[in-house]
Amino acid sequence: MDRRTLMKAAGALGITGAGVRTLGDDIDLAAAQEESPEEASTDEDSDISYDVDHRVESSPENVVWGAIDPTKEPVQRVSSGSTVQIETISHEGILEDQPDPEEFFTSRGIPESEILDDQVRVHDEVPHDGGGPHVVTGPVYIEDAEPGDVLEVEVLDIDFRVPYGANTFRQRKGGLPSEFTWNDSEVIEFDLDRGVALLGEDVEIPLDPFQGIMAVGPTLTTGRVNSIPPGPFGGNIDVQGTGVGTTLYFPVFRPGALFFTGDGHALQGNGEVDLTALETSLTPTFRFTVHKNAEQMDWPVAETDEDVRVMGIDEDLDEAMEHALREAISLLVHQKGMTPSEAYRLCSLAADFNLSQIVDINKGIHGKIPKAVFEDGFTVDPQNLGESF
C-alpha cells in the first residue's frame, strides 16, 4: 500500500491530525476549533506523519464571497513543501434566499451550539459581491511560484467541522429546471462514527468528502472571476473522489500561484444534478510543492491511487467531452511516450469519461485513465505534463 492509499484510508476511518478532529456527538466544537495547528499528525496504523506548518482560519478577512479574486491580499505566505490547514465554510444556510443561519439550521433540527461562529460572522460582515454563491478561503501565496511553473497540491487530510450538511435545489436551476420550479433545502445529519449521511430512515450514503473548489489565481487578463464556472485555473471543478490521497497539478498563472479553496462537499454523485452536492464546512490539509522549469500545462490534472484524471470544461457538453479527450491524449503522449493514435485507442478501450457536473455554467467531464493497464505503472511527472499533442 503506497502513501496515497494510506492517506485515503486514514481519512475514510476518521483518523485525523494536526489538532482537527472528526466531530461526533461527544466532541466540543469550540475546543476542536481552538486546538493548536502546530501539533504533528500521526496515524498509529500507518507511517503517515506530517507537521502542519500553517493554519488559515475562515474568518471574514480571509474569505471572498462569490468570487475567486487574485487581486486579494494573500492571507498566508508559505514556502514550497509547506503543509497548510485551511478552514472553509459552506455557503448553504447563509445565502440571500435563506433566513439567517441560526433560523435556517435550528428550524431544521440543528442545535445552535453546532452552528459555526465564523459562518455567522461571514453572513453578517462579508459583502456577497461576487457572482457565485460560494465562500472561498484564500489566497495562499506559495513562495517562488511563477507563471509557467506547476503547483502540486496534495490532499493530506479532510476534517468535518460540523456533523451535518445541506442540499438545495433552486427555482429553474439544476438538471431539470422546467420541472423543479421552486426552492427546497434539506439539512442532512451525519453519523461520523460510521461515516454515513442519514438521508432517511432507510437510506444511508457513505461520506466521501472533497473540496468542490480548488483553484490557483487566474491570469491578469482574466482577473476576478465568478466562483461558479470552473476554468484553466481550476475553481469549481466538482470532481467526485478528489479527497484525501489525491494529488492535483495546476498551471501557475500568477506570482505565488495564489491558491483558493472552498465549497466543501460531504459527498456528491457524478452530475450533481439537482444543483448542489451535500454541502458542508470542511477543513482540508494540503501540501504545496512548486515545480520549476516544467513544461507549460494549460489545465489541471488530478492523480489518485487508481487513476490519473483529466478535465474537460465547456458550456456545451459535447465540447466538454472533446476537451477531456484531448487532455487525455495529451497526457498519455507527454507522460507515457505514446503516439496520439495509440493514446486515442487506449482511451476508447480503457479510460472512463464521467460527467462531473452539469450545473456550473461550464459543464464538466473528467476522464479517468487507469494506472493498472501499464506494466511499469503510472506516476505523474509534473515536469512533463505539456499543453497539447
Residue pairs with C-beta under 8 A, 6 or more apart in sequence:
1 9
1 46
2 305
3 48
4 245
4 246
4 247
4 303
4 304
4 305
5 245
5 305
6 43
6 46
6 47
6 48
6 245
7 48
7 155
7 156
7 157
7 244
7 245
8 243
8 244
8 245
8 304
8 305
9 46
9 245
10 16
10 43
10 45
10 46
10 48
10 157
10 244
11 157
11 158
11 209
11 243
11 244
11 245
12 195
12 244
13 195
14 22
14 192
14 193
14 195
15 43
15 45
16 22
16 41
16 157
16 159
17 39
17 40
17 41
17 42
17 43
17 50
17 52
17 157
18 37
18 39
18 40
18 41
18 50
18 51
18 52
18 55
18 83
18 85
18 157
18 285
19 35
19 36
19 37
19 38
19 39
19 52
20 32
20 35
20 85
20 157
20 159
20 283
20 285
21 27
21 32
21 35
21 159
22 159
22 160
22 192
23 29
23 32
23 159
23 160
23 161
23 162
23 163
23 192
24 163
24 192
24 193
25 163
29 113
29 114
29 116
29 161
29 162
32 161
33 161
37 52
37 54
37 55
37 85
38 51
38 52
39 52
40 49
40 50
40 51
40 52
41 48
41 49
41 50
41 51
41 52
41 156
41 157
41 285
42 48
42 49
43 49
50 83
50 156
50 285
50 287
51 83
52 83
52 84
52 85
52 285
53 78
53 82
53 83
53 84
54 76
54 78
54 82
54 83
54 84
54 85
54 140
55 84
55 85
55 86
55 87
56 62
56 75
56 76
56 84
56 85
56 86
56 87
56 137
56 138
56 140
57 87
57 118
58 86
58 87
58 88
58 89
58 118
58 122
58 135
58 137
58 281
59 118
59 121
60 118
60 121
60 122
60 125
60 126
61 75
62 75
62 137
62 138
63 89
63 122
63 126
63 135
63 136
63 137
63 262
64 72
64 130
64 135
64 136
64 138
64 227
64 260
65 91
65 122
65 126
65 127
65 128
65 129
65 130
65 134
65 135
65 136
66 128
66 129
66 130
66 131
66 132
66 133
66 134
66 226
66 227
67 129
67 130
67 131
67 132
67 136
67 224
67 225
67 226
67 227
68 136
68 213
68 215
68 217
68 218
68 224
68 225
68 227
68 233
68 235
68 260
69 130
69 139
69 224
70 139
70 217
70 218
70 220
70 223
70 224
70 254
70 258
71 223
71 224
72 138
72 139
74 138
74 139
74 140
74 141
74 256
74 258
75 137
75 138
75 139
75 140
76 84
76 140
76 141
77 140
77 141
77 143
77 256
78 84
78 140
78 141
78 142
78 143
78 288
79 142
79 143
79 144
80 142
80 143
80 144
80 145
80 288
80 289
80 290
81 287
81 288
81 289
82 142
82 287
82 288
83 156
83 285
83 286
83 287
84 140
84 285
84 286
84 287
84 288
85 283
85 284
85 285
85 286
86 137
86 138
86 140
86 261
86 283
86 284
86 285
86 286
87 118
87 137
87 161
87 281
87 283
88 135
88 136
88 137
88 211
88 261
88 262
88 263
88 264
88 281
88 282
88 283
88 284
89 116
89 118
89 119
89 122
89 135
89 161
89 262
89 264
89 281
90 119
90 135
90 165
90 166
90 263
90 264
90 279
90 280
90 281
91 133
91 134
91 135
91 263
91 279
92 98
92 165
92 166
92 167
92 168
92 185
92 276
92 279
93 101
93 104
93 105
93 115
93 119
93 166
94 100
94 101
94 104
94 119
94 120
94 122
94 123
94 135
95 128
95 133
96 128
97 170
97 183
98 104
98 185
99 107
100 120
100 123
101 115
101 119
101 120
101 123
102 112
102 115
102 120
104 185
105 112
105 114
105 115
105 164
105 187
106 112
106 115
108 185
108 186
108 187
109 187
109 189
110 164
110 187
110 189
114 162
114 163
114 164
115 162
116 161
116 162
116 281
119 281
122 135
126 135
130 224
130 226
130 227
131 226
131 227
131 228
132 226
132 227
132 228
132 236
133 227
133 228
134 212
134 213
134 227
134 228
134 236
134 262
134 263
135 262
136 213
136 215
136 227
136 260
136 261
136 262
136 263
137 260
137 261
137 262
138 258
138 259
138 260
138 261
139 217
139 256
139 258
139 259
139 260
140 258
140 259
140 260
140 288
141 256
141 257
141 258
142 151
142 256
142 257
142 259
142 288
142 290
143 256
143 290
144 290
144 292
145 151
145 252
145 255
145 256
145 257
145 290
146 252
146 255
146 292
147 252
147 253
147 254
147 255
148 252
148 294
148 296
149 252
149 257
149 290
149 291
149 292
149 294
150 249
150 250
150 251
150 252
150 290
150 291
150 294
150 297
150 382
150 383
150 385
151 216
151 249
151 250
151 251
151 252
151 257
151 259
151 288
151 289
151 290
151 291
152 247
152 248
152 249
152 288
152 289
152 290
152 291
152 382
153 214
153 247
153 248
153 249
153 250
153 259
153 286
153 287
153 288
154 246
154 247
154 286
154 287
154 289
155 210
155 211
155 242
155 243
155 244
155 245
155 246
155 247
155 248
155 284
155 285
155 286
156 244
156 285
156 286
156 287
157 244
157 284
157 285
158 209
158 210
158 211
158 243
158 244
158 282
158 283
158 284
158 285
159 282
159 283
159 284
159 285
160 190
160 192
160 207
160 209
160 266
160 280
160 281
160 282
161 280
161 281
161 282
161 283
162 280
162 281
163 189
163 190
163 192
164 187
164 188
164 189
164 190
164 280
165 187
165 188
165 190
165 197
165 266
165 278
165 279
165 280
166 185
166 186
166 187
166 188
166 276
166 278
166 279
166 280
167 185
167 186
167 188
167 274
167 276
167 277
167 278
167 279
168 183
168 184
168 185
168 186
168 275
168 276
168 279
169 180
169 183
169 184
169 274
169 275
169 276
170 183
170 275
171 180
171 181
171 182
171 183
172 178
172 180
172 181
173 275
173 359
174 180
174 273
174 274
174 275
174 359
175 271
175 273
175 274
175 358
175 359
176 273
180 274
188 197
188 198
188 199
188 278
189 197
189 198
190 196
190 197
190 198
190 207
190 266
191 197
191 198
191 204
192 207
194 204
195 206
195 207
196 204
196 205
196 206
196 207
197 204
197 205
197 206
197 207
197 266
197 267
197 278
198 204
199 205
205 267
205 278
206 267
207 266
207 267
208 240
208 241
208 243
208 266
208 267
208 268
209 243
209 244
209 264
209 265
209 266
209 267
209 280
209 282
210 239
210 240
210 241
210 242
210 243
210 246
210 265
210 268
211 242
211 243
211 261
211 262
211 263
211 264
211 265
211 282
211 284
212 236
212 237
212 238
212 262
212 263
212 264
212 265
212 268
212 277
213 227
213 234
213 235
213 236
213 237
213 260
213 261
213 262
213 263
214 234
214 235
214 237
214 242
214 248
214 250
214 259
214 260
214 261
215 233
215 234
215 235
215 250
215 259
215 260
215 261
216 233
216 234
216 250
216 251
216 252
216 253
216 254
216 257
216 258
216 259
216 260
217 233
217 253
217 254
217 256
217 257
217 258
217 259
217 260
218 225
218 231
218 232
218 233
218 253
218 254
219 233
219 253
219 254
220 254
222 231
222 233
222 253
225 231
225 233
225 235
226 361
227 235
227 236
227 262
227 263
228 236
228 360
228 361
229 235
229 236
229 313
229 360
229 361
229 362
230 236
230 237
230 238
230 311
230 313
230 360
230 362
230 364
231 313
231 362
232 251
232 253
232 298
232 299
232 300
233 250
233 251
233 253
234 248
234 250
234 300
236 263
236 360
237 300
237 311
237 313
237 356
237 364
238 263
238 265
238 268
238 272
238 277
238 356
238 357
238 360
238 364
239 302
239 309
239 311
239 356
239 364
239 366
240 268
240 269
240 270
240 354
240 356
241 304
242 248
242 302
242 304
242 309
245 304
245 305
246 302
246 303
246 304
247 302
247 303
247 380
248 300
248 301
248 302
248 303
249 297
249 300
249 301
249 302
249 303
249 380
249 382
249 385
250 257
250 300
251 296
251 297
251 298
251 299
251 300
252 290
257 288
257 290
259 286
259 288
261 284
261 286
263 279
264 279
264 280
264 281
264 282
264 284
265 277
265 278
265 279
265 280
265 282
266 277
266 278
266 279
266 280
266 282
267 277
267 278
268 277
268 278
269 277
270 354
270 355
270 356
271 355
271 356
271 357
271 358
272 356
272 357
272 358
272 359
272 360
273 358
273 359
275 359
291 382
291 383
293 383
294 382
294 383
294 384
294 385
295 334
295 383
295 384
295 385
295 386
295 387
296 386
296 387
297 385
297 386
297 387
298 387
298 388
299 310
299 311
299 313
299 327
300 311
301 308
301 309
301 310
301 311
301 327
301 331
301 380
301 385
302 308
302 309
302 311
302 366
303 309
303 379
303 380
305 371
306 368
306 370
306 371
306 372
307 368
307 369
307 370
307 371
308 331
308 335
308 368
308 369
308 371
308 378
308 380
309 366
309 367
309 368
309 369
310 324
310 327
310 328
310 331
310 366
310 367
310 369
311 323
311 324
311 327
311 356
311 364
311 365
311 366
311 367
312 319
312 320
312 321
312 322
312 323
312 324
312 325
312 326
312 327
312 364
312 365
312 366
312 367
313 320
313 323
313 362
313 363
313 364
313 365
314 320
314 323
314 362
314 363
315 361
315 362
315 363
316 363
317 355
317 358
317 363
317 365
320 362
320 363
320 364
320 365
321 353
321 365
323 365
324 353
324 365
324 366
324 367
325 344
325 347
325 353
325 367
326 388
326 389
327 367
328 343
328 347
328 351
328 367
328 369
329 340
329 343
329 344
329 347
329 389
330 386
330 387
330 388
330 389
331 369
331 385
331 386
332 338
332 342
332 343
332 346
332 347
332 369
333 339
333 340
333 343
333 386
333 389
334 384
334 385
334 386
334 389
335 378
335 380
335 381
335 384
335 385
336 343
336 374
336 378
338 346
340 389
343 389
346 369
346 373
347 353
347 367
347 369
350 369
350 370
350 373
351 367
351 368
351 369
351 370
352 367
352 368
352 370
353 365
353 366
353 367
353 368
354 365
354 366
354 367
354 368
355 363
355 364
355 365
356 363
356 364
356 365
356 366
357 363
357 364
358 364
369 378
371 377
371 378
